Structure formats: structure tokens, C-alpha cells
Amino acid sequence: MSAGSAVEVDATGVRCPIPVSRLAETIATVEIGTLVALRATDPSSRVDVPVWCRLQRHRLQAVEEQGDGWRYLVVRSH
């Protein structure tokens, strides 16, 4: 699946824990193997998202810097 066909989650302009909460809510609604792209501007997301992915056993495929934030590409694993 390409990043262009990812389910997009916008968490720009909000602080911890909202970016991870929005990611978790979305991951729960998509099929296994679906790519979810989370956009976040909170610097805490640089730690929070990878830790959440590891704890929840979802695959963090990539982290892309974008302007004043980041785009996290996460694949639902289970």
C-alpha cells in the first residue's frame, strides 16, 4: 500500500495525549494491514508515537518531517 492511499489522521495543533489518542481511535476502525498516516506538530509525538506503536505491536513504517511537524506512517498489525 502506498502512502498516498493511507487513512489520514490530523493531529496538528494539539498536544499530548491527543495525537496518540486519535491514532489509536483510527487504528481500531481499519482493517489489519491498513496504512494510517498521522500528522502531528507536538514535539512529544516524536517519542510518544514510536513507543505507542511498539507497545501496541503496530508497525511504524516511516517518520517524515513536514514543515513544523511530522507525518507518521503506521501499519495496523493486528
C-alpha positions as CSV (number, residue, x, y, z in Angstrom):
1,M,0.0,0.0,0.0
2,S,1.4,3.4,-0.9
3,A,1.5,6.4,1.5
4,G,-0.9,8.1,-1.0
5,S,-3.6,5.6,-0.1
6,A,-3.2,5.9,3.7
7,V,-6.0,6.8,6.0
8,E,-5.2,10.3,7.2
9,V,-5.4,11.5,10.8
10,D,-4.9,15.2,11.5
11,A,-3.5,15.9,15.0
12,T,-1.8,19.2,14.1
13,G,-2.1,22.0,16.7
14,V,-3.0,19.7,19.6
15,R,-0.8,18.5,22.4
16,C,-0.1,15.2,24.1
17,P,-2.0,12.8,24.5
18,I,-4.4,13.8,21.7
19,P,-2.2,12.7,18.7
20,V,-1.8,9.2,20.1
21,S,-5.4,9.1,21.1
22,R,-6.5,10.0,17.6
23,L,-4.1,7.4,16.1
24,A,-5.5,4.7,18.5
25,E,-9.1,5.6,17.6
26,T,-8.4,5.4,13.9
27,I,-6.3,2.2,14.0
28,A,-9.2,0.5,15.8
29,T,-11.5,1.2,12.9
30,V,-9.4,0.0,10.0
31,E,-8.5,-3.5,8.7
32,I,-5.3,-5.3,9.5
33,G,-2.6,-4.2,7.1
34,T,-4.1,-0.7,6.5
35,L,-1.7,2.2,6.5
36,V,-2.6,5.1,8.7
37,A,-0.8,8.5,8.3
38,L,-0.8,10.6,11.4
39,R,0.1,14.3,11.1
40,A,1.3,15.9,14.3
41,T,3.0,19.1,15.4
42,D,3.5,18.3,19.1
43,P,7.3,17.6,19.7
44,S,6.3,15.0,22.2
45,S,4.9,12.9,19.4
46,R,8.5,12.1,18.3
47,V,8.7,9.9,21.4
48,D,5.0,9.1,22.0
49,V,4.1,7.6,18.6
50,P,7.0,5.2,18.3
51,V,6.5,4.0,21.9
52,W,2.8,3.5,21.4
53,C,3.4,1.6,18.2
54,R,5.9,-0.7,19.9
55,L,3.6,-1.3,22.9
56,Q,0.5,-1.9,20.8
57,R,2.5,-4.0,18.3
58,H,1.7,-1.9,15.2
59,R,4.4,-1.3,12.6
60,L,5.8,2.3,12.4
61,Q,6.8,2.2,8.7
62,A,8.3,5.7,8.5
63,V,8.5,9.2,10.0
64,E,8.6,12.1,7.6
65,E,9.4,15.7,8.7
66,Q,6.8,18.1,7.3
67,G,7.1,21.9,7.9
68,D,6.5,22.4,11.6
69,G,5.6,18.8,12.3
70,W,5.8,15.2,11.3
71,R,3.9,12.5,9.4
72,Y,4.0,9.0,11.0
73,L,3.1,6.1,8.7
74,V,1.7,3.3,10.8
75,V,0.5,-0.1,9.6
76,R,-2.2,-1.9,11.7
77,S,-0.6,-5.2,12.6
78,H,-3.5,-7.0,14.4
